[in-house]
Protein backbone atom coordinates (compact mmCIF):
# COMPACT_ATOMS: atom_id res chain seq x y z
CA UNK A 1 0.00 0.00 0.00
CA UNK A 2 1.20 3.49 -0.83
CA UNK A 3 -0.40 6.90 -0.35
CA UNK A 4 1.45 9.93 -1.69
CA UNK A 5 0.12 13.40 -0.89
CA UNK A 6 1.02 16.49 -2.87
CA UNK A 7 -0.13 20.05 -3.44
CA UNK A 8 0.76 21.61 -0.11
CA UNK A 9 2.50 24.94 0.19
CA UNK A 10 2.29 28.50 1.44
CA UNK A 11 -0.92 30.42 0.76
CA UNK A 12 -2.30 33.74 1.96
CA UNK A 13 -5.39 33.91 4.15
CA UNK A 14 -8.49 33.74 2.00
CA UNK A 15 -6.67 31.78 -0.66
CA UNK A 16 -7.26 28.34 -2.12
CA UNK A 17 -5.28 25.17 -2.47
CA UNK A 18 -5.99 21.65 -3.71
CA UNK A 19 -4.31 18.63 -2.19
CA UNK A 20 -3.97 15.34 -4.03
CA UNK A 21 -3.41 11.82 -2.74
CA UNK A 22 -2.24 9.16 -5.19
CA UNK A 23 -3.05 5.65 -3.99
CA UNK A 24 -1.66 2.29 -5.02
CA UNK A 25 -1.37 -1.26 -3.74
CA UNK A 26 -5.04 -1.87 -2.97
CA UNK A 27 -8.39 -1.87 -4.77
CA UNK A 28 -8.95 1.86 -4.49
CA UNK A 29 -12.59 1.89 -5.62
CA UNK A 30 -13.59 -0.43 -2.76
CA UNK A 31 -12.48 1.87 0.05
CA UNK A 32 -13.64 5.04 1.72
CA UNK A 33 -10.91 7.67 1.80
CA UNK A 34 -10.31 10.49 4.24
CA UNK A 35 -8.13 13.47 5.08
CA UNK A 36 -6.76 14.32 8.50
CA UNK A 37 -4.54 17.15 9.66
CA UNK A 38 -2.16 17.93 12.49
CA UNK A 39 -1.45 21.52 13.35
CA UNK A 40 1.59 22.71 15.33
CA UNK A 41 1.28 21.57 18.93
CA UNK A 42 -2.06 19.89 18.23
CA UNK A 43 -3.32 16.34 17.93
CA UNK A 44 -4.17 14.86 14.57
CA UNK A 45 -7.80 15.57 13.69
CA UNK A 46 -10.37 14.44 11.16
CA UNK A 47 -11.01 16.75 8.21
CA UNK A 48 -13.13 14.96 5.61
CA UNK A 49 -14.30 11.55 4.39
CA UNK A 50 -15.68 10.24 1.12
CA UNK A 51 -17.24 6.80 0.81
CA UNK A 52 -17.48 4.42 -2.12
CA UNK A 53 -19.77 3.50 -3.69
CA UNK A 54 -22.11 6.43 -3.37
CA UNK A 55 -19.58 9.17 -2.84
CA UNK A 56 -21.16 10.27 0.42
CA UNK A 57 -19.11 12.90 2.21
CA UNK A 58 -18.63 14.06 5.77
CA UNK A 59 -16.69 17.06 7.09
CA UNK A 60 -15.35 18.42 10.33
CA UNK A 61 -17.29 21.43 11.50
CA UNK A 62 -14.27 23.70 11.20
CA UNK A 63 -13.97 23.13 7.44
CA UNK A 64 -17.57 22.53 6.38
CA UNK A 65 -18.54 24.89 3.59
CA UNK A 66 -14.92 25.73 2.79
CA UNK A 67 -13.35 22.36 1.94
CA UNK A 68 -14.55 19.77 -0.56
CA UNK A 69 -13.35 16.18 -0.79
CA UNK A 70 -13.58 14.33 -4.09
CA UNK A 71 -12.19 11.20 -5.69
CA UNK A 72 -11.31 9.84 -9.12
CA UNK A 73 -11.43 6.06 -9.10
CA UNK A 74 -9.91 5.83 -12.60
CA UNK A 75 -6.85 7.75 -11.40
CA UNK A 76 -6.79 6.12 -7.95
CA UNK A 77 -6.73 9.57 -6.39
CA UNK A 78 -8.53 11.56 -3.73
CA UNK A 79 -8.50 15.34 -3.52
CA UNK A 80 -9.11 18.03 -0.94
CA UNK A 81 -10.16 21.35 -2.40
CA UNK A 82 -9.61 24.06 0.20
CA UNK A 83 -11.10 27.55 -0.12
CA UNK A 84 -11.21 30.59 2.16
CA UNK A 85 -8.16 29.33 3.99
CA UNK A 86 -7.44 30.63 7.47
CA UNK A 87 -4.22 30.71 9.51
CA UNK A 88 -5.74 28.06 11.76
CA UNK A 89 -5.84 25.68 8.78
CA UNK A 90 -2.04 25.54 8.94
CA UNK A 91 -1.14 21.88 9.43
CA UNK A 92 0.35 18.78 7.93
CA UNK A 93 -2.44 17.15 5.94
CA UNK A 94 -2.58 13.37 5.74
CA UNK A 95 -4.39 11.01 3.43
CA UNK A 96 -5.88 8.03 5.32
CA UNK A 97 -7.64 4.78 4.45
CA UNK A 98 -9.75 3.99 7.52
CA UNK A 99 -10.48 0.34 6.69
CA UNK A 100 -6.88 -0.77 6.14
CA UNK A 101 -5.79 1.35 8.10
CA UNK A 102 -2.98 3.22 6.35
CA UNK A 103 -1.56 6.75 6.44
CA UNK A 104 0.26 8.79 3.84
CA UNK A 105 3.41 10.73 4.73
CA UNK A 106 1.64 14.10 4.80
CA UNK A 107 1.96 17.43 3.01
CA UNK A 108 2.49 20.78 4.73
CA UNK A 109 -0.05 23.57 4.30
CA UNK A 110 0.86 26.97 5.70
CA UNK A 111 -1.64 29.83 5.67
CA UNK A 112 0.10 33.11 6.35
CA UNK A 113 0.47 36.62 5.00
C-alpha positions as CSV (number, residue, x, y, z in Angstrom):
1,X,0.0,0.0,0.0
2,X,1.2,3.5,-0.8
3,X,-0.4,6.9,-0.4
4,X,1.5,9.9,-1.7
5,X,0.1,13.4,-0.9
6,X,1.0,16.5,-2.9
7,X,-0.1,20.0,-3.4
8,X,0.8,21.6,-0.1
9,X,2.5,24.9,0.2
10,X,2.3,28.5,1.4
11,X,-0.9,30.4,0.8
12,X,-2.3,33.7,2.0
13,X,-5.4,33.9,4.2
14,X,-8.5,33.7,2.0
15,X,-6.7,31.8,-0.7
16,X,-7.3,28.3,-2.1
17,X,-5.3,25.2,-2.5
18,X,-6.0,21.7,-3.7
19,X,-4.3,18.6,-2.2
20,X,-4.0,15.3,-4.0
21,X,-3.4,11.8,-2.7
22,X,-2.2,9.2,-5.2
23,X,-3.0,5.7,-4.0
24,X,-1.7,2.3,-5.0
25,X,-1.4,-1.3,-3.7
26,X,-5.0,-1.9,-3.0
27,X,-8.4,-1.9,-4.8
28,X,-9.0,1.9,-4.5
29,X,-12.6,1.9,-5.6
30,X,-13.6,-0.4,-2.8
31,X,-12.5,1.9,0.0
32,X,-13.6,5.0,1.7
33,X,-10.9,7.7,1.8
34,X,-10.3,10.5,4.2
35,X,-8.1,13.5,5.1
36,X,-6.8,14.3,8.5
37,X,-4.5,17.1,9.7
38,X,-2.2,17.9,12.5
39,X,-1.4,21.5,13.4
40,X,1.6,22.7,15.3
41,X,1.3,21.6,18.9
42,X,-2.1,19.9,18.2
43,X,-3.3,16.3,17.9
44,X,-4.2,14.9,14.6
45,X,-7.8,15.6,13.7
46,X,-10.4,14.4,11.2
47,X,-11.0,16.8,8.2
48,X,-13.1,15.0,5.6
49,X,-14.3,11.6,4.4
50,X,-15.7,10.2,1.1
51,X,-17.2,6.8,0.8
52,X,-17.5,4.4,-2.1
53,X,-19.8,3.5,-3.7
54,X,-22.1,6.4,-3.4
55,X,-19.6,9.2,-2.8
56,X,-21.2,10.3,0.4
57,X,-19.1,12.9,2.2
58,X,-18.6,14.1,5.8
59,X,-16.7,17.1,7.1
60,X,-15.4,18.4,10.3
61,X,-17.3,21.4,11.5
62,X,-14.3,23.7,11.2
63,X,-14.0,23.1,7.4
64,X,-17.6,22.5,6.4
65,X,-18.5,24.9,3.6
66,X,-14.9,25.7,2.8
67,X,-13.3,22.4,1.9
68,X,-14.6,19.8,-0.6
69,X,-13.3,16.2,-0.8
70,X,-13.6,14.3,-4.1
71,X,-12.2,11.2,-5.7
72,X,-11.3,9.8,-9.1
73,X,-11.4,6.1,-9.1
74,X,-9.9,5.8,-12.6
75,X,-6.8,7.8,-11.4
76,X,-6.8,6.1,-8.0
77,X,-6.7,9.6,-6.4
78,X,-8.5,11.6,-3.7
79,X,-8.5,15.3,-3.5
80,X,-9.1,18.0,-0.9
81,X,-10.2,21.3,-2.4
82,X,-9.6,24.1,0.2
83,X,-11.1,27.5,-0.1
84,X,-11.2,30.6,2.2
85,X,-8.2,29.3,4.0
86,X,-7.4,30.6,7.5
87,X,-4.2,30.7,9.5
88,X,-5.7,28.1,11.8
89,X,-5.8,25.7,8.8
90,X,-2.0,25.5,8.9
91,X,-1.1,21.9,9.4
92,X,0.3,18.8,7.9
93,X,-2.4,17.2,5.9
94,X,-2.6,13.4,5.7
95,X,-4.4,11.0,3.4
96,X,-5.9,8.0,5.3
97,X,-7.6,4.8,4.4
98,X,-9.8,4.0,7.5
99,X,-10.5,0.3,6.7
100,X,-6.9,-0.8,6.1
101,X,-5.8,1.4,8.1
102,X,-3.0,3.2,6.4
103,X,-1.6,6.8,6.4
104,X,0.3,8.8,3.8
105,X,3.4,10.7,4.7
106,X,1.6,14.1,4.8
107,X,2.0,17.4,3.0
108,X,2.5,20.8,4.7
109,X,0.0,23.6,4.3
110,X,0.9,27.0,5.7
111,X,-1.6,29.8,5.7
112,X,0.1,33.1,6.4
113,X,0.5,36.6,5.0
